[in-house]
Amino acid sequence: MGYDFNSVLVNQYRGGRDSNGWHADNESELGEQPVIASVSLGAVRRFRLRNNKNKQQTYSIDLPHGSLLIMGAGVQEFWQHTLTKTAKAVEPRINLTFRKVVHS
């Protein structure tokens, strides 16, 4: 199961107040059913998934330093995701998100 990525998006989260809202990485330049690989470096943060049709269906995953999360084909179509805020004091975190841009 190999993936062919040709771009990387880098996000820095300076502390627990930095986050992103619910969203899907479903931009047209990523094509249909994109596969996205996410590498976390630094502080442990909570990643959440929520079903588009049943917003009560959610999953939470703590992503530690060095973790790799792969969102396979269909995830962006049927789920949204977020990195939540936390009131805890946390160190900075860098996230590398690998994608394949198929057209611009």
Gaussian input, Z-matrix of N, CA and C with variables (Angstrom, degrees):
# hf/3-21g

backbone

0 1
 N
 C     1     B1
 C     2     B2     1     A1
 N     3     B3     2     A2     1     D1
 C     4     B4     3     A3     2     D2
 C     5     B5     4     A4     3     D3
 N     6     B6     5     A5     4     D4
 C     7     B7     6     A6     5     D5
 C     8     B8     7     A7     6     D6
 N     9     B9     8     A8     7     D7
 C    10    B10     9     A9     8     D8
 C    11    B11    10    A10     9     D9
 N    12    B12    11    A11    10    D10
 C    13    B13    12    A12    11    D11
 C    14    B14    13    A13    12    D12
 N    15    B15    14    A14    13    D13
 C    16    B16    15    A15    14    D14
 C    17    B17    16    A16    15    D15
 N    18    B18    17    A17    16    D16
 C    19    B19    18    A18    17    D17
 C    20    B20    19    A19    18    D18
 N    21    B21    20    A20    19    D19
 C    22    B22    21    A21    20    D20
 C    23    B23    22    A22    21    D21
 N    24    B24    23    A23    22    D22
 C    25    B25    24    A24    23    D23
 C    26    B26    25    A25    24    D24
 N    27    B27    26    A26    25    D25
 C    28    B28    27    A27    26    D26
 C    29    B29    28    A28    27    D27
 N    30    B30    29    A29    28    D28
 C    31    B31    30    A30    29    D29
 C    32    B32    31    A31    30    D30
 N    33    B33    32    A32    31    D31
 C    34    B34    33    A33    32    D32
 C    35    B35    34    A34    33    D33
 N    36    B36    35    A35    34    D34
 C    37    B37    36    A36    35    D35
 C    38    B38    37    A37    36    D36
 N    39    B39    38    A38    37    D37
 C    40    B40    39    A39    38    D38
 C    41    B41    40    A40    39    D39
 N    42    B42    41    A41    40    D40
 C    43    B43    42    A42    41    D41
 C    44    B44    43    A43    42    D42
 N    45    B45    44    A44    43    D43
 C    46    B46    45    A45    44    D44
 C    47    B47    46    A46    45    D45
 N    48    B48    47    A47    46    D46
 C    49    B49    48    A48    47    D47
 C    50    B50    49    A49    48    D48
 N    51    B51    50    A50    49    D49
 C    52    B52    51    A51    50    D50
 C    53    B53    52    A52    51    D51
 N    54    B54    53    A53    52    D52
 C    55    B55    54    A54    53    D53
 C    56    B56    55    A55    54    D54
 N    57    B57    56    A56    55    D55
 C    58    B58    57    A57    56    D56
 C    59    B59    58    A58    57    D57
 N    60    B60    59    A59    58    D58
 C    61    B61    60    A60    59    D59
 C    62    B62    61    A61    60    D60
 N    63    B63    62    A62    61    D61
 C    64    B64    63    A63    62    D62
 C    65    B65    64    A64    63    D63
 N    66    B66    65    A65    64    D64
 C    67    B67    66    A66    65    D65
 C    68    B68    67    A67    66    D66
 N    69    B69    68    A68    67    D67
 C    70    B70    69    A69    68    D68
 C    71    B71    70    A70    69    D69
 N    72    B72    71    A71    70    D70
 C    73    B73    72    A72    71    D71
 C    74    B74    73    A73    72    D72
 N    75    B75    74    A74    73    D73
 C    76    B76    75    A75    74    D74
 C    77    B77    76    A76    75    D75
 N    78    B78    77    A77    76    D76
 C    79    B79    78    A78    77    D77
 C    80    B80    79    A79    78    D78
 N    81    B81    80    A80    79    D79
 C    82    B82    81    A81    80    D80
 C    83    B83    82    A82    81    D81
 N    84    B84    83    A83    82    D82
 C    85    B85    84    A84    83    D83
 C    86    B86    85    A85    84    D84
 N    87    B87    86    A86    85    D85
 C    88    B88    87    A87    86    D86
 C    89    B89    88    A88    87    D87
 N    90    B90    89    A89    88    D88
 C    91    B91    90    A90    89    D89
 C    92    B92    91    A91    90    D90
 N    93    B93    92    A92    91    D91
 C    94    B94    93    A93    92    D92
 C    95    B95    94    A94    93    D93
 N    96    B96    95    A95    94    D94
 C    97    B97    96    A96    95    D95
 C    98    B98    97    A97    96    D96
 N    99    B99    98    A98    97    D97
 C   100   B100    99    A99    98    D98
 C   101   B101   100   A100    99    D99
 N   102   B102   101   A101   100   D100
 C   103   B103   102   A102   101   D101
 C   104   B104   103   A103   102   D102
 N   105   B105   104   A104   103   D103
 C   106   B106   105   A105   104   D104
 C   107   B107   106   A106   105   D105
 N   108   B108   107   A107   106   D106
 C   109   B109   108   A108   107   D107
 C   110   B110   109   A109   108   D108
 N   111   B111   110   A110   109   D109
 C   112   B112   111   A111   110   D110
 C   113   B113   112   A112   111   D111
 N   114   B114   113   A113   112   D112
 C   115   B115   114   A114   113   D113
 C   116   B116   115   A115   114   D114
 N   117   B117   116   A116   115   D115
 C   118   B118   117   A117   116   D116
 C   119   B119   118   A118   117   D117
 N   120   B120   119   A119   118   D118
 C   121   B121   120   A120   119   D119
 C   122   B122   121   A121   120   D120
 N   123   B123   122   A122   121   D121
 C   124   B124   123   A123   122   D122
 C   125   B125   124   A124   123   D123
 N   126   B126   125   A125   124   D124
 C   127   B127   126   A126   125   D125
 C   128   B128   127   A127   126   D126
 N   129   B129   128   A128   127   D127
 C   130   B130   129   A129   128   D128
 C   131   B131   130   A130   129   D129
 N   132   B132   131   A131   130   D130
 C   133   B133   132   A132   131   D131
 C   134   B134   133   A133   132   D132
 N   135   B135   134   A134   133   D133
 C   136   B136   135   A135   134   D134
 C   137   B137   136   A136   135   D135
 N   138   B138   137   A137   136   D136
 C   139   B139   138   A138   137   D137
 C   140   B140   139   A139   138   D138
 N   141   B141   140   A140   139   D139
 C   142   B142   141   A141   140   D140
 C   143   B143   142   A142   141   D141
 N   144   B144   143   A143   142   D142
 C   145   B145   144   A144   143   D143
 C   146   B146   145   A145   144   D144
 N   147   B147   146   A146   145   D145
 C   148   B148   147   A147   146   D146
 C   149   B149   148   A148   147   D147
 N   150   B150   149   A149   148   D148
 C   151   B151   150   A150   149   D149
 C   152   B152   151   A151   150   D150
 N   153   B153   152   A152   151   D151
 C   154   B154   153   A153   152   D152
 C   155   B155   154   A154   153   D153
 N   156   B156   155   A155   154   D154
 C   157   B157   156   A156   155   D155
 C   158   B158   157   A157   156   D156
 N   159   B159   158   A158   157   D157
 C   160   B160   159   A159   158   D158
 C   161   B161   160   A160   159   D159
 N   162   B162   161   A161   160   D160
 C   163   B163   162   A162   161   D161
 C   164   B164   163   A163   162   D162
 N   165   B165   164   A164   163   D163
 C   166   B166   165   A165   164   D164
 C   167   B167   166   A166   165   D165
 N   168   B168   167   A167   166   D166
 C   169   B169   168   A168   167   D167
 C   170   B170   169   A169   168   D168
 N   171   B171   170   A170   169   D169
 C   172   B172   171   A171   170   D170
 C   173   B173   172   A172   171   D171
 N   174   B174   173   A173   172   D172
 C   175   B175   174   A174   173   D173
 C   176   B176   175   A175   174   D174
 N   177   B177   176   A176   175   D175
 C   178   B178   177   A177   176   D176
 C   179   B179   178   A178   177   D177
 N   180   B180   179   A179   178   D178
 C   181   B181   180   A180   179   D179
 C   182   B182   181   A181   180   D180
 N   183   B183   182   A182   181   D181
 C   184   B184   183   A183   182   D182
 C   185   B185   184   A184   183   D183
 N   186   B186   185   A185   184   D184
 C   187   B187   186   A186   185   D185
 C   188   B188   187   A187   186   D186
 N   189   B189   188   A188   187   D187
 C   190   B190   189   A189   188   D188
 C   191   B191   190   A190   189   D189
 N   192   B192   191   A191   190   D190
 C   193   B193   192   A192   191   D191
 C   194   B194   193   A193   192   D192
 N   195   B195   194   A194   193   D193
 C   196   B196   195   A195   194   D194
 C   197   B197   196   A196   195   D195
 N   198   B198   197   A197   196   D196
 C   199   B199   198   A198   197   D197
 C   200   B200   199   A199   198   D198
 N   201   B201   200   A200   199   D199
 C   202   B202   201   A201   200   D200
 C   203   B203   202   A202   201   D201
 N   204   B204   203   A203   202   D202
 C   205   B205   204   A204   203   D203
 C   206   B206   205   A205   204   D204
 N   207   B207   206   A206   205   D205
 C   208   B208   207   A207   206   D206
 C   209   B209   208   A208   207   D207
 N   210   B210   209   A209   208   D208
 C   211   B211   210   A210   209   D209
 C   212   B212   211   A211   210   D210
 N   213   B213   212   A212   211   D211
 C   214   B214   213   A213   212   D212
 C   215   B215   214   A214   213   D213
 N   216   B216   215   A215   214   D214
 C   217   B217   216   A216   215   D215
 C   218   B218   217   A217   216   D216
 N   219   B219   218   A218   217   D217
 C   220   B220   219   A219   218   D218
 C   221   B221   220   A220   219   D219
 N   222   B222   221   A221   220   D220
 C   223   B223   222   A222   221   D221
 C   224   B224   223   A223   222   D222
 N   225   B225   224   A224   223   D223
 C   226   B226   225   A225   224   D224
 C   227   B227   226   A226   225   D225
 N   228   B228   227   A227   226   D226
 C   229   B229   228   A228   227   D227
 C   230   B230   229   A229   228   D228
 N   231   B231   230   A230   229   D229
 C   232   B232   231   A231   230   D230
 C   233   B233   232   A232   231   D231
 N   234   B234   233   A233   232   D232
 C   235   B235   234   A234   233   D233
 C   236   B236   235   A235   234   D234
 N   237   B237   236   A236   235   D235
 C   238   B238   237   A237   236   D236
 C   239   B239   238   A238   237   D237
 N   240   B240   239   A239   238   D238
 C   241   B241   240   A240   239   D239
 C   242   B242   241   A241   240   D240
 N   243   B243   242   A242   241   D241
 C   244   B244   243   A243   242   D242
 C   245   B245   244   A244   243   D243
 N   246   B246   245   A245   244   D244
 C   247   B247   246   A246   245   D245
 C   248   B248   247   A247   246   D246
 N   249   B249   248   A248   247   D247
 C   250   B250   249   A249   248   D248
 C   251   B251   250   A250   249   D249
 N   252   B252   251   A251   250   D250
 C   253   B253   252   A252   251   D251
 C   254   B254   253   A253   252   D252
 N   255   B255   254   A254   253   D253
 C   256   B256   255   A255   254   D254
 C   257   B257   256   A256   255   D255
 N   258   B258   257   A257   256   D256
 C   259   B259   258   A258   257   D257
 C   260   B260   259   A259   258   D258
 N   261   B261   260   A260   259   D259
 C   262   B262   261   A261   260   D260
 C   263   B263   262   A262   261   D261
 N   264   B264   263   A263   262   D262
 C   265   B265   264   A264   263   D263
 C   266   B266   265   A265   264   D264
 N   267   B267   266   A266   265   D265
 C   268   B268   267   A267   266   D266
 C   269   B269   268   A268   267   D267
 N   270   B270   269   A269   268   D268
 C   271   B271   270   A270   269   D269
 C   272   B272   271   A271   270   D270
 N   273   B273   272   A272   271   D271
 C   274   B274   273   A273   272   D272
 C   275   B275   274   A274   273   D273
 N   276   B276   275   A275   274   D274
 C   277   B277   276   A276   275   D275
 C   278   B278   277   A277   276   D276
 N   279   B279   278   A278   277   D277
 C   280   B280   279   A279   278   D278
 C   281   B281   280   A280   279   D279
 N   282   B282   281   A281   280   D280
 C   283   B283   282   A282   281   D281
 C   284   B284   283   A283   282   D282
 N   285   B285   284   A284   283   D283
 C   286   B286   285   A285   284   D284
 C   287   B287   286   A286   285   D285
 N   288   B288   287   A287   286   D286
 C   289   B289   288   A288   287   D287
 C   290   B290   289   A289   288   D288
 N   291   B291   290   A290   289   D289
 C   292   B292   291   A291   290   D290
 C   293   B293   292   A292   291   D291
 N   294   B294   293   A293   292   D292
 C   295   B295   294   A294   293   D293
 C   296   B296   295   A295   294   D294
 N   297   B297   296   A296   295   D295
 C   298   B298   297   A297   296   D296
 C   299   B299   298   A298   297   D297
 N   300   B300   299   A299   298   D298
 C   301   B301   300   A300   299   D299
 C   302   B302   301   A301   300   D300
 N   303   B303   302   A302   301   D301
 C   304   B304   303   A303   302   D302
 C   305   B305   304   A304   303   D303
 N   306   B306   305   A305   304   D304
 C   307   B307   306   A306   305   D305
 C   308   B308   307   A307   306   D306
 N   309   B309   308   A308   307   D307
 C   310   B310   309   A309   308   D308
 C   311   B311   310   A310   309   D309

   B1=1.4448
   B2=1.5293
   B3=1.3165
   B4=1.4534
   B5=1.5151
   B6=1.3045
   B7=1.4580
   B8=1.5166
   B9=1.3116
   B10=1.4509
   B11=1.5327
   B12=1.3276
   B13=1.4598
   B14=1.5229
   B15=1.3245
   B16=1.4556
   B17=1.5271
   B18=1.3224
   B19=1.4595
   B20=1.5294
   B21=1.3200
   B22=1.4601
   B23=1.5232
   B24=1.3155
   B25=1.4564
   B26=1.5196
   B27=1.3279
   B28=1.4628
   B29=1.5222
   B30=1.3220
   B31=1.4649
   B32=1.5134
   B33=1.3240
   B34=1.4628
   B35=1.5209
   B36=1.3153
   B37=1.4568
   B38=1.5266
   B39=1.3300
   B40=1.4618
   B41=1.5167
   B42=1.3149
   B43=1.4586
   B44=1.5157
   B45=1.3304
   B46=1.4530
   B47=1.5098
   B48=1.3129
   B49=1.4707
   B50=1.5210
   B51=1.3233
   B52=1.4650
   B53=1.5214
   B54=1.3251
   B55=1.4624
   B56=1.5266
   B57=1.3265
   B58=1.4629
   B59=1.5169
   B60=1.3166
   B61=1.4643
   B62=1.5220
   B63=1.3162
   B64=1.4570
   B65=1.5235
   B66=1.3149
   B67=1.4589
   B68=1.5284
   B69=1.3191
   B70=1.4677
   B71=1.5220
   B72=1.3062
   B73=1.4627
   B74=1.5309
   B75=1.3216
   B76=1.4632
   B77=1.5278
   B78=1.3307
   B79=1.4491
   B80=1.5290
   B81=1.3177
   B82=1.4716
   B83=1.5251
   B84=1.3368
   B85=1.4664
   B86=1.5271
   B87=1.3430
   B88=1.4667
   B89=1.5199
   B90=1.3329
   B91=1.4570
   B92=1.5164
   B93=1.3315
   B94=1.4671
   B95=1.5173
   B96=1.2975
   B97=1.4625
   B98=1.5269
   B99=1.3416
   B100=1.4632
   B101=1.5303
   B102=1.3264
   B103=1.4569
   B104=1.5128
   B105=1.3213
   B106=1.4618
   B107=1.5202
   B108=1.3205
   B109=1.4666
   B110=1.5175
   B111=1.3129
   B112=1.4604
   B113=1.5295
   B114=1.3359
   B115=1.4605
   B116=1.5254
   B117=1.3267
   B118=1.4651
   B119=1.5171
   B120=1.3207
   B121=1.4642
   B122=1.5219
   B123=1.3193
   B124=1.4658
   B125=1.5090
   B126=1.3249
   B127=1.4710
   B128=1.5228
   B129=1.3168
   B130=1.4621
   B131=1.5292
   B132=1.3223
   B133=1.4641
   B134=1.5210
   B135=1.3195
   B136=1.4676
   B137=1.5267
   B138=1.3251
   B139=1.4578
   B140=1.5174
   B141=1.3406
   B142=1.4655
   B143=1.5176
   B144=1.3110
   B145=1.4585
   B146=1.5210
   B147=1.3312
   B148=1.4673
   B149=1.5244
   B150=1.3179
   B151=1.4563
   B152=1.5302
   B153=1.3313
   B154=1.4696
   B155=1.5200
   B156=1.3182
   B157=1.4690
   B158=1.5196
   B159=1.3206
   B160=1.4621
   B161=1.5280
   B162=1.3223
   B163=1.4689
   B164=1.5271
   B165=1.3375
   B166=1.4604
   B167=1.5245
   B168=1.3240
   B169=1.4711
   B170=1.5325
   B171=1.3284
   B172=1.4639
   B173=1.5270
   B174=1.3108
   B175=1.4615
   B176=1.5192
   B177=1.3185
   B178=1.4570
   B179=1.5221
   B180=1.3281
   B181=1.4594
   B182=1.5226
   B183=1.3225
   B184=1.4590
   B185=1.5255
   B186=1.3378
   B187=1.4537
   B188=1.5241
   B189=1.3324
   B190=1.4646
   B191=1.5295
   B192=1.3215
   B193=1.4645
   B194=1.5222
   B195=1.3287
   B196=1.4546
   B197=1.5152
   B198=1.3376
   B199=1.4640
   B200=1.5286
   B201=1.3139
   B202=1.4608
   B203=1.5178
   B204=1.3296
   B205=1.4610
   B206=1.5167
   B207=1.3232
   B208=1.4636
   B209=1.5157
   B210=1.3280
   B211=1.4611
   B212=1.5217
   B213=1.3125
   B214=1.4554
   B215=1.5136
   B216=1.3220
   B217=1.4612
   B218=1.5304
   B219=1.3141
   B220=1.4620
   B221=1.5109
   B222=1.3152
   B223=1.4693
   B224=1.5259
   B225=1.3210
   B226=1.4659
   B227=1.5225
   B228=1.3231
   B229=1.4617
   B230=1.5349
   B231=1.3264
   B232=1.4640
   B233=1.5239
   B234=1.3310
   B235=1.4589
   B236=1.5276
   B237=1.3113
   B238=1.4538
   B239=1.5258
   B240=1.3269
   B241=1.4625
   B242=1.5171
   B243=1.3325
   B244=1.4537
   B245=1.5229
   B246=1.3082
   B247=1.4619
   B248=1.5205
   B249=1.3263
   B250=1.4593
   B251=1.5249
   B252=1.3129
   B253=1.4662
   B254=1.5209
   B255=1.3206
   B256=1.4612
   B257=1.5224
   B258=1.3258
   B259=1.4585
   B260=1.5292
   B261=1.3283
   B262=1.4637
   B263=1.5277
   B264=1.3080
   B265=1.4604
   B266=1.5267
   B267=1.3191
   B268=1.4589
   B269=1.5225
   B270=1.2927
   B271=1.4654
   B272=1.5353
   B273=1.3191
   B274=1.4632
   B275=1.5233
   B276=1.3141
   B277=1.4677
   B278=1.5168
   B279=1.3011
   B280=1.4667
   B281=1.5190
   B282=1.3199
   B283=1.4572
   B284=1.5236
   B285=1.3175
   B286=1.4627
   B287=1.5193
   B288=1.3268
   B289=1.4532
   B290=1.5217
   B291=1.3215
   B292=1.4628
   B293=1.5164
   B294=1.3363
   B295=1.4554
   B296=1.5203
   B297=1.3052
   B298=1.4713
   B299=1.5222
   B300=1.3246
   B301=1.4558
   B302=1.5164
   B303=1.3494
   B304=1.4573
   B305=1.5266
   B306=1.3367
   B307=1.4609
   B308=1.5128
   B309=1.3219
   B310=1.4857
   B311=1.5033
   A1=107.70
   A2=118.43
   A3=122.50
   A4=110.31
   A5=115.77
   A6=121.18
   A7=108.47
   A8=115.99
   A9=122.80
   A10=108.24
   A11=117.34
   A12=121.96
   A13=109.37
   A14=116.77
   A15=120.01
   A16=113.23
   A17=116.90
   A18=120.06
   A19=109.70
   A20=114.13
   A21=119.81
   A22=108.18
   A23=115.86
   A24=123.43
   A25=106.96
   A26=117.34
   A27=122.02
   A28=108.52
   A29=116.39
   A30=122.42
   A31=109.28
   A32=115.99
   A33=121.56
   A34=108.15
   A35=115.71
   A36=123.12
   A37=105.85
   A38=116.95
   A39=121.77
   A40=113.23
   A41=117.22
   A42=122.66
   A43=109.56
   A44=116.50
   A45=121.74
   A46=115.81
   A47=117.90
   A48=120.65
   A49=112.53
   A50=116.64
   A51=119.71
   A52=109.07
   A53=115.73
   A54=121.20
   A55=107.82
   A56=115.61
   A57=119.96
   A58=107.66
   A59=116.50
   A60=121.19
   A61=111.61
   A62=114.54
   A63=120.58
   A64=109.01
   A65=116.69
   A66=121.14
   A67=109.98
   A68=114.50
   A69=122.13
   A70=106.89
   A71=116.04
   A72=121.56
   A73=107.57
   A74=114.47
   A75=120.47
   A76=111.91
   A77=116.27
   A78=120.64
   A79=110.15
   A80=116.22
   A81=120.25
   A82=112.49
   A83=118.67
   A84=120.34
   A85=113.06
   A86=117.15
   A87=120.69
   A88=112.20
   A89=116.90
   A90=121.00
   A91=112.26
   A92=114.57
   A93=120.40
   A94=110.10
   A95=116.47
   A96=124.04
   A97=113.05
   A98=116.80
   A99=119.28
   A100=112.05
   A101=114.83
   A102=122.47
   A103=106.50
   A104=116.64
   A105=121.56
   A106=108.95
   A107=115.52
   A108=121.60
   A109=108.20
   A110=116.52
   A111=122.69
   A112=109.73
   A113=116.20
   A114=121.95
   A115=108.30
   A116=116.99
   A117=122.69
   A118=110.39
   A119=115.69
   A120=122.20
   A121=108.35
   A122=117.30
   A123=120.73
   A124=111.99
   A125=115.34
   A126=122.22
   A127=113.16
   A128=115.75
   A129=122.49
   A130=107.97
   A131=116.20
   A132=120.69
   A133=109.34
   A134=115.35
   A135=121.80
   A136=110.24
   A137=114.72
   A138=124.70
   A139=106.67
   A140=117.09
   A141=120.11
   A142=110.64
   A143=115.34
   A144=123.88
   A145=108.41
   A146=116.66
   A147=121.51
   A148=108.72
   A149=115.50
   A150=122.29
   A151=110.47
   A152=117.00
   A153=121.35
   A154=113.26
   A155=117.61
   A156=120.81
   A157=112.35
   A158=117.46
   A159=122.04
   A160=108.06
   A161=116.35
   A162=121.61
   A163=112.83
   A164=117.78
   A165=121.61
   A166=111.91
   A167=116.75
   A168=120.85
   A169=107.89
   A170=115.38
   A171=121.19
   A172=110.26
   A173=114.56
   A174=122.49
   A175=107.70
   A176=116.60
   A177=122.54
   A178=109.28
   A179=115.22
   A180=121.38
   A181=107.35
   A182=117.37
   A183=120.54
   A184=107.63
   A185=115.83
   A186=121.19
   A187=109.85
   A188=117.45
   A189=120.59
   A190=111.91
   A191=115.07
   A192=122.02
   A193=110.23
   A194=115.88
   A195=121.04
   A196=114.96
   A197=117.97
   A198=119.39
   A199=111.37
   A200=114.53
   A201=123.34
   A202=107.77
   A203=115.75
   A204=122.03
   A205=106.95
   A206=117.32
   A207=121.11
   A208=108.49
   A209=115.07
   A210=121.10
   A211=106.03
   A212=115.07
   A213=121.80
   A214=113.42
   A215=114.93
   A216=122.21
   A217=109.60
   A218=116.42
   A219=121.94
   A220=114.39
   A221=118.39
   A222=120.13
   A223=110.58
   A224=118.38
   A225=120.96
   A226=111.95
   A227=116.89
   A228=121.90
   A229=111.82
   A230=117.30
   A231=120.85
   A232=114.85
   A233=117.57
   A234=121.58
   A235=111.31
   A236=115.61
   A237=122.77
   A238=106.70
   A239=116.32
   A240=119.99
   A241=110.06
   A242=115.15
   A243=122.04
   A244=109.57
   A245=114.86
   A246=121.65
   A247=104.13
   A248=116.63
   A249=120.78
   A250=112.64
   A251=114.43
   A252=120.93
   A253=108.95
   A254=115.72
   A255=120.17
   A256=108.39
   A257=115.98
   A258=121.00
   A259=110.92
   A260=116.20
   A261=119.94
   A262=109.75
   A263=115.47
   A264=119.67
   A265=107.79
   A266=116.77
   A267=120.87
   A268=109.65
   A269=113.94
   A270=121.09
   A271=109.06
   A272=117.19
   A273=120.19
   A274=112.53
   A275=114.40
   A276=122.26
   A277=108.00
   A278=115.90
   A279=122.91
   A280=107.05
   A281=115.94
   A282=121.01
   A283=108.59
   A284=115.71
   A285=122.47
   A286=107.59
   A287=116.54
   A288=121.30
   A289=108.94
   A290=115.54
   A291=121.46
   A292=110.41
   A293=115.81
   A294=122.53
   A295=110.19
   A296=115.84
   A297=120.49
   A298=107.73
   A299=115.45
   A300=120.64
   A301=106.79
   A302=115.71
   A303=119.67
   A304=112.34
   A305=118.04
   A306=122.71
   A307=108.32
   A308=115.49
   A309=119.13
   A310=111.15
   D1=87.65
   D2=178.06
   D3=-103.25
   D4=148.38
   D5=178.51
   D6=-121.53
   D7=145.89
   D8=-178.15
   D9=-111.13
   D10=100.62
   D11=179.37
   D12=-102.42
   D13=146.03
   D14=178.31
   D15=-130.91
   D16=9.74
   D17=176.47
   D18=-152.43
   D19=157.44
   D20=176.84
   D21=-138.03
   D22=136.97
   D23=175.52
   D24=-109.26
   D25=129.51
   D26=-178.48
   D27=-109.70
   D28=126.68
   D29=175.06
   D30=-119.88
   D31=137.13
   D32=174.70
   D33=-111.67
   D34=130.86
   D35=174.94
   D36=-113.90
   D37=108.71
   D38=-172.50
   D39=-71.13
   D40=-25.27
   D41=-179.38
   D42=-173.08
   D43=-166.25
   D44=-175.30
   D45=-67.01
   D46=-21.11
   D47=179.22
   D48=-78.67
   D49=-23.71
   D50=177.07
   D51=-76.42
   D52=132.31
   D53=-177.01
   D54=-158.78
   D55=-175.53
   D56=168.18
   D57=-138.00
   D58=154.00
   D59=-178.67
   D60=-81.33
   D61=176.44
   D62=178.17
   D63=-60.87
   D64=131.59
   D65=179.62
   D66=-163.88
   D67=168.03
   D68=171.43
   D69=-124.99
   D70=145.19
   D71=176.66
   D72=-90.35
   D73=73.22
   D74=-173.68
   D75=-117.82
   D76=34.13
   D77=178.49
   D78=-65.05
   D79=145.26
   D80=-175.57
   D81=-60.36
   D82=-30.97
   D83=-178.63
   D84=-68.90
   D85=-10.18
   D86=177.33
   D87=-91.33
   D88=-3.67
   D89=178.65
   D90=76.35
   D91=-173.34
   D92=178.83
   D93=-81.09
   D94=138.13
   D95=177.24
   D96=49.74
   D97=60.67
   D98=-179.91
   D99=-67.14
   D100=150.27
   D101=171.47
   D102=-104.93
   D103=131.48
   D104=-177.78
   D105=-127.36
   D106=131.48
   D107=177.48
   D108=-110.28
   D109=132.14
   D110=-175.70
   D111=-123.61
   D112=121.37
   D113=178.46
   D114=-108.92
   D115=128.10
   D116=-179.29
   D117=-104.47
   D118=131.86
   D119=178.20
   D120=-128.77
   D121=128.41
   D122=179.64
   D123=107.41
   D124=-141.58
   D125=-173.09
   D126=-62.32
   D127=148.27
   D128=173.03
   D129=-70.01
   D130=130.98
   D131=176.03
   D132=-135.24
   D133=156.56
   D134=-178.32
   D135=-91.90
   D136=124.91
   D137=177.12
   D138=-105.94
   D139=133.42
   D140=-179.05
   D141=-125.06
   D142=145.96
   D143=174.22
   D144=-117.96
   D145=144.41
   D146=178.21
   D147=-140.25
   D148=131.99
   D149=-179.68
   D150=-67.53
   D151=136.34
   D152=-179.06
   D153=-64.17
   D154=-37.95
   D155=-176.73
   D156=-86.67
   D157=-38.07
   D158=-179.48
   D159=-118.71
   D160=90.72
   D161=-174.96
   D162=-62.56
   D163=-15.07
   D164=177.22
   D165=-78.17
   D166=-17.45
   D167=179.50
   D168=-86.01
   D169=105.94
   D170=-177.63
   D171=-133.46
   D172=158.05
   D173=174.31
   D174=-135.06
   D175=142.63
   D176=177.24
   D177=-121.54
   D178=138.08
   D179=-179.20
   D180=-136.45
   D181=126.59
   D182=172.88
   D183=-84.74
   D184=124.93
   D185=-177.58
   D186=-103.76
   D187=105.17
   D188=179.85
   D189=-81.20
   D190=171.16
   D191=176.77
   D192=-54.52
   D193=131.55
   D194=177.53
   D195=85.09
   D196=1.90
   D197=-177.43
   D198=-77.36
   D199=151.98
   D200=176.54
   D201=-121.61
   D202=123.01
   D203=176.53
   D204=-115.93
   D205=124.58
   D206=176.57
   D207=-109.70
   D208=121.39
   D209=174.36
   D210=-98.12
   D211=106.61
   D212=-173.88
   D213=-76.89
   D214=179.40
   D215=179.40
   D216=-55.04
   D217=132.86
   D218=178.87
   D219=97.80
   D220=-22.72
   D221=-178.31
   D222=-61.53
   D223=-45.80
   D224=-177.43
   D225=-68.31
   D226=-24.97
   D227=179.88
   D228=-77.33
   D229=-37.40
   D230=-171.38
   D231=-110.22
   D232=-9.09
   D233=-174.94
   D234=-134.84
   D235=153.34
   D236=167.71
   D237=-112.76
   D238=160.92
   D239=179.21
   D240=-141.49
   D241=161.59
   D242=180.00
   D243=-153.54
   D244=155.11
   D245=167.61
   D246=-109.26
   D247=114.58
   D248=-170.49
   D249=-80.34
   D250=156.69
   D251=171.93
   D252=-71.93
   D253=158.15
   D254=173.69
   D255=-141.95
   D256=143.64
   D257=177.29
   D258=-82.66
   D259=-13.56
   D260=178.77
   D261=-67.33
   D262=148.64
   D263=173.04
   D264=-73.48
   D265=117.84
   D266=179.19
   D267=-128.17
   D268=149.83
   D269=176.88
   D270=-72.83
   D271=167.02
   D272=177.81
   D273=-61.95
   D274=161.16
   D275=179.92
   D276=-140.53
   D277=139.99
   D278=172.70
   D279=-115.00
   D280=137.17
   D281=177.16
   D282=-123.74
   D283=127.61
   D284=175.77
   D285=-106.91
   D286=120.72
   D287=-178.10
   D288=-114.20
   D289=111.48
   D290=-177.82
   D291=-92.89
   D292=134.68
   D293=-176.20
   D294=-141.70
   D295=165.40
   D296=171.51
   D297=-114.37
   D298=114.15
   D299=174.98
   D300=-86.31
   D301=122.78
   D302=-175.73
   D303=-98.84
   D304=-23.59
   D305=174.91
   D306=-164.99
   D307=161.51
   D308=179.73
   D309=-122.31

